[in-house]
Amino acid sequence: MNRQNTIPGFHITALQNGDEHSFELLFRECYPALCYFGLRITGNHGVSEEIATDSLLKVWDRRRNFKSLPAIRSFLYTTARNAALNQLKYESRQERHLHLFSSHTSGISEHTVLNIITETEVLREIQQAIARLPQHYSSVIRLAYNEGLKSKEIAARLGIPLSTVDNRKARGLALLKKLLDARSFLALLMLLHHHGA
């Protein structure tokens, strides 16, 4: 979708010219997705955060080479994937248990990596859409989606009636259905259902 290839306020030419504000916008947009992506491969929060930061800093170092935001995203995922797989190899050598490495990475094929990228992008799109909702809807949806709270727990957390929570959730989801493509909206519904929200 077109909005996946835009970041409000971000201009590729400004980044190429060394504009730090444009890099900050890019960092804020891509860092959470890259952390999640790295975590899905390495299983380590600290390592995935380091990989995300390093990958983004490489974009800054090579900023003049990028002609578009999709090219940057592609570079970021490739860089993060390579760093994550190298980390697994390093850990396996450190532990001297090569069989652990083979069993861990046997499932990390190119196909698996592509699936993780798709999953990461869907989750990023959902978060982006939630951020665009009016605040009273987004606060309810965030608590249900990000924290997995049930309606009663949300009502208690926000100090509002249960009926108001259900109302806001329904209206928020109706707005999200317009903002998201069918696949992303279905993923959101499945996650909310999984949480029992």
Helices and strands as residue ranges (DSSP letters): G 2-5, H 12-16, H 20-42, H 45-61, G 63-65, H 69-95, H 98-105, H 110-131, H 135-145, H 151-158, H 162-179, H 182-195
